[in-house]
Amino acid sequence: MLLDLAAMVRDVLPIIITILFFQYIVLKRNLANPRKVTFGFLLVIIGLYAFVVGLKIGLFPIGTSMADQLMAMDGYLFVYLFAFAIGFATTMAEPALIAVGKQAEEAAAGKLNGSAIRILVAFGVAIGITIGVHRIIDGGSMHYYVMGGYILVIFLTLIAPKYIIALAYDLGGVTTSEVTVPLVTALGIGLATNIEGRNILIDGFGLIAFASIFPIVTVMIYAIVMHIWNHLQEKRAEA
């Protein structure tokens, strides 16, 4: 327990050193409220420590256990349903996505809805993880799946409204955060462990890549559809 806490302090220390270096050496200014900042850093260390311990005793075991139990059932229907549901649910709970959605809504001045973005990204992650699970079950090559996904992303980038492109790419990275990664990784490893002929390193990982690609796809498709719809509405209004 103490070793884990010490390791967490070690991991956070470079961040603290960087901030203090630029504050005192580069900017040459004192912190506005050193006590509050110090207390904040302590809370960060304690929170990260609690999160890591929670992963070890909670999320990782339950993800692996769920994969084991689902694979024991007849057929793969419930495996696909679980992959879709866990992808959607964990993404909706991502704090980073909530923050980005709010910022995007404020910056877009009525063009975007933060709640709609969250749902679209969650659907994208759910679809991506389901496709990734199918790859593990089917034993297909990771290369073709990922290349196909990025070809679709590049095509959509060429035709999507410019205002959505940068945000869509950012949203693809936001989804792979604290809540989604542990459960999805445990699911992939659990499936690869229980399917005969699968290699844990080759087949057990890669779900996070799919979780990053398909939110970009869903957000850009939404923007394209809405752009076409608004264009048609304007034409009807002119007529």
C-alpha positions as CSV (number, residue, x, y, z in Angstrom):
1,M,0.0,0.0,0.0
2,L,2.8,2.5,1.0
3,L,4.8,1.4,-2.0
4,D,1.8,2.2,-4.3
5,L,1.5,5.6,-2.7
6,A,5.2,6.3,-3.1
7,A,5.0,5.2,-6.7
8,M,2.2,7.7,-7.3
9,V,4.2,10.5,-5.7
10,R,7.1,9.6,-8.0
11,D,4.8,9.7,-11.1
12,V,3.3,13.1,-10.2
13,L,6.6,14.7,-9.2
14,P,7.7,15.5,-12.8
15,I,4.4,17.5,-13.2
16,I,5.0,19.4,-10.0
17,I,8.6,20.1,-10.9
18,T,7.7,21.4,-14.4
19,I,5.0,23.7,-13.0
20,L,7.2,25.1,-10.3
21,F,10.1,25.6,-12.7
22,F,8.1,27.6,-15.1
23,Q,6.4,29.6,-12.3
24,Y,9.5,30.6,-10.4
25,I,12.3,30.4,-12.9
26,V,10.7,31.3,-16.2
27,L,7.9,33.6,-15.2
28,K,9.7,34.6,-12.0
29,R,6.5,35.0,-10.0
30,N,5.3,33.5,-6.8
31,L,2.2,31.3,-6.6
32,A,-0.9,33.3,-5.8
33,N,-2.0,30.9,-3.0
34,P,0.8,28.3,-2.2
35,R,-1.2,26.6,0.6
36,K,-4.2,26.0,-1.7
37,V,-2.0,24.8,-4.5
38,T,-0.1,22.4,-2.2
39,F,-3.4,21.1,-0.8
40,G,-4.6,20.6,-4.4
41,F,-1.5,18.6,-5.3
42,L,-2.1,16.4,-2.3
43,L,-5.7,15.7,-3.3
44,V,-4.5,14.8,-6.8
45,I,-2.0,12.3,-5.5
46,I,-4.5,10.8,-3.1
47,G,-7.2,10.7,-5.9
48,L,-4.9,9.0,-8.4
49,Y,-3.8,6.5,-5.8
50,A,-7.4,5.7,-4.9
51,F,-8.1,5.4,-8.7
52,V,-5.2,3.0,-9.3
53,V,-6.2,0.8,-6.3
54,G,-9.8,0.8,-7.5
55,L,-8.6,-0.5,-10.9
56,K,-6.7,-3.3,-9.3
57,I,-9.4,-4.5,-6.9
58,G,-12.5,-3.6,-8.9
59,L,-12.6,-2.7,-12.6
60,F,-9.9,-5.0,-13.9
61,P,-11.2,-8.2,-12.1
62,I,-14.8,-7.5,-13.0
63,G,-14.0,-6.9,-16.6
64,T,-12.1,-10.1,-16.9
65,S,-14.8,-12.0,-15.0
66,M,-17.6,-10.7,-17.2
67,A,-15.6,-11.8,-20.3
68,D,-15.1,-15.3,-18.8
69,Q,-18.8,-15.6,-18.0
70,L,-20.1,-14.3,-21.3
71,M,-17.8,-16.7,-23.2
72,A,-19.3,-19.6,-21.3
73,M,-22.7,-18.9,-22.8
74,D,-23.9,-20.3,-26.1
75,G,-23.1,-18.1,-29.0
76,Y,-21.6,-14.6,-29.0
77,L,-24.8,-12.4,-29.0
78,F,-24.4,-11.3,-25.4
79,V,-20.7,-10.7,-25.9
80,Y,-21.5,-8.2,-28.7
81,L,-24.3,-6.6,-26.6
82,F,-22.1,-6.3,-23.6
83,A,-19.3,-4.7,-25.7
84,F,-21.8,-2.2,-27.2
85,A,-23.4,-1.4,-23.8
86,I,-20.1,-1.0,-21.9
87,G,-18.7,1.2,-24.6
88,F,-21.7,3.5,-24.5
89,A,-22.1,3.6,-20.7
90,T,-18.4,4.2,-19.9
91,T,-18.1,6.9,-22.5
92,M,-21.1,8.8,-21.2
93,A,-19.4,8.7,-17.7
94,E,-16.1,10.2,-19.0
95,P,-15.4,13.4,-17.1
96,A,-13.1,14.7,-20.0
97,L,-15.9,14.2,-22.5
98,I,-18.3,16.2,-20.4
99,A,-15.8,19.0,-20.2
100,V,-15.0,19.1,-23.9
101,G,-18.7,18.9,-24.8
102,K,-19.5,22.0,-22.7
103,Q,-16.5,23.9,-24.1
104,A,-17.5,23.0,-27.6
105,E,-21.1,24.1,-27.1
106,E,-19.9,27.5,-25.7
107,A,-17.4,28.0,-28.4
108,A,-19.7,27.1,-31.3
109,A,-22.3,29.7,-30.5
110,G,-25.4,27.6,-31.2
111,K,-24.0,25.3,-33.9
112,L,-23.3,22.4,-31.5
113,N,-25.1,20.8,-28.6
114,G,-22.9,19.4,-25.8
115,S,-25.4,16.6,-24.9
116,A,-25.7,15.5,-28.5
117,I,-21.9,15.4,-28.9
118,R,-21.7,13.1,-25.8
119,I,-24.3,10.7,-27.2
120,L,-22.7,10.7,-30.6
121,V,-19.3,10.0,-29.2
122,A,-20.7,7.3,-26.9
123,F,-22.3,5.6,-29.9
124,G,-19.1,5.8,-31.8
125,V,-17.2,4.1,-29.0
126,A,-19.9,1.5,-28.6
127,I,-19.7,0.7,-32.4
128,G,-15.9,0.7,-32.4
129,I,-15.6,-1.7,-29.4
130,T,-18.2,-4.0,-30.9
131,I,-16.2,-4.1,-34.1
132,G,-13.0,-4.7,-32.1
133,V,-14.7,-7.5,-30.2
134,H,-15.8,-9.1,-33.5
135,R,-12.1,-8.9,-34.7
136,I,-11.0,-10.9,-31.6
137,I,-13.8,-13.5,-32.0
138,D,-13.2,-13.8,-35.8
139,G,-9.4,-13.7,-35.5
140,G,-9.1,-11.1,-38.3
141,S,-6.0,-9.0,-38.9
142,M,-5.8,-5.8,-36.9
143,H,-4.1,-4.1,-39.8
144,Y,-7.1,-4.3,-42.2
145,Y,-9.6,-3.2,-39.6
146,V,-7.6,-0.1,-38.5
147,M,-6.6,0.9,-42.1
148,G,-10.3,0.6,-43.1
149,G,-11.3,2.8,-40.2
150,Y,-8.8,5.5,-41.0
151,I,-9.6,5.4,-44.7
152,L,-13.2,6.2,-43.7
153,V,-12.0,8.9,-41.4
154,I,-9.9,10.5,-44.1
155,F,-12.8,10.4,-46.6
156,L,-15.2,12.0,-44.1
157,T,-12.6,14.7,-43.3
158,L,-12.6,15.7,-47.0
159,I,-16.4,16.3,-47.1
160,A,-17.2,17.3,-43.5
161,P,-17.8,21.0,-42.5
162,K,-14.5,22.6,-41.5
163,Y,-15.8,23.6,-38.0
164,I,-16.3,20.0,-36.9
165,I,-13.0,18.4,-38.1
166,A,-10.6,19.5,-35.3
167,L,-13.2,18.8,-32.6
168,A,-14.0,15.4,-34.0
169,Y,-10.4,14.4,-33.9
170,D,-10.0,15.6,-30.3
171,L,-13.1,13.7,-29.3
172,G,-11.5,10.5,-30.6
173,G,-8.7,11.0,-28.0
174,V,-11.0,12.2,-25.2
175,T,-12.8,8.8,-25.1
176,T,-9.8,6.8,-24.1
177,S,-9.7,8.1,-20.6
178,E,-10.0,7.0,-17.0
179,V,-13.3,5.1,-17.1
180,T,-13.3,3.5,-20.5
181,V,-9.7,2.1,-20.8
182,P,-9.7,-0.2,-17.7
183,L,-12.9,-2.0,-18.5
184,V,-12.3,-2.3,-22.3
185,T,-8.8,-3.5,-21.8
186,A,-9.9,-6.1,-19.3
187,L,-12.7,-7.2,-21.7
188,G,-10.2,-7.7,-24.6
189,I,-7.7,-9.7,-22.5
190,G,-10.6,-11.8,-21.1
191,L,-11.9,-12.6,-24.6
192,A,-8.4,-13.4,-26.0
193,T,-7.8,-15.7,-22.9
194,N,-11.0,-17.7,-23.4
195,I,-11.0,-18.1,-27.2
196,E,-8.9,-21.0,-28.4
197,G,-6.1,-20.0,-30.7
198,R,-6.0,-16.3,-29.7
199,N,-2.8,-14.7,-28.5
200,I,-3.3,-12.2,-25.6
201,L,-0.7,-9.7,-26.9
202,I,-1.8,-9.9,-30.5
203,D,-5.6,-10.2,-30.0
204,G,-6.2,-9.1,-26.5
205,F,-5.2,-5.5,-27.1
206,G,-6.4,-3.1,-29.8
207,L,-10.0,-2.3,-28.6
208,I,-8.9,1.2,-27.5
209,A,-7.8,1.9,-31.1
210,F,-11.3,1.2,-32.3
211,A,-12.7,3.3,-29.4
212,S,-10.7,6.2,-30.8
213,I,-11.5,5.9,-34.5
214,F,-15.3,5.6,-34.6
215,P,-16.3,8.6,-32.4
216,I,-14.5,10.7,-35.1
217,V,-16.7,8.9,-37.7
218,T,-20.0,9.4,-35.9
219,V,-19.4,13.1,-35.1
220,M,-18.4,13.9,-38.6
221,I,-21.3,12.0,-40.1
222,Y,-23.6,13.9,-37.8
223,A,-22.1,17.3,-38.9
224,I,-22.4,16.3,-42.6
225,V,-26.0,15.3,-42.2
226,M,-26.9,18.5,-40.3
227,H,-25.1,20.6,-42.8
228,I,-27.1,19.0,-45.7
229,W,-30.3,19.3,-43.7
230,N,-29.7,23.0,-43.0
231,H,-28.8,23.7,-46.6
232,L,-32.1,22.0,-47.8
233,Q,-34.1,24.0,-45.2
234,E,-32.5,27.3,-46.5
235,K,-33.5,26.4,-50.1
236,R,-37.0,25.6,-49.0
237,A,-37.2,28.9,-47.2
238,E,-36.0,30.8,-50.3
239,A,-38.5,28.9,-52.5
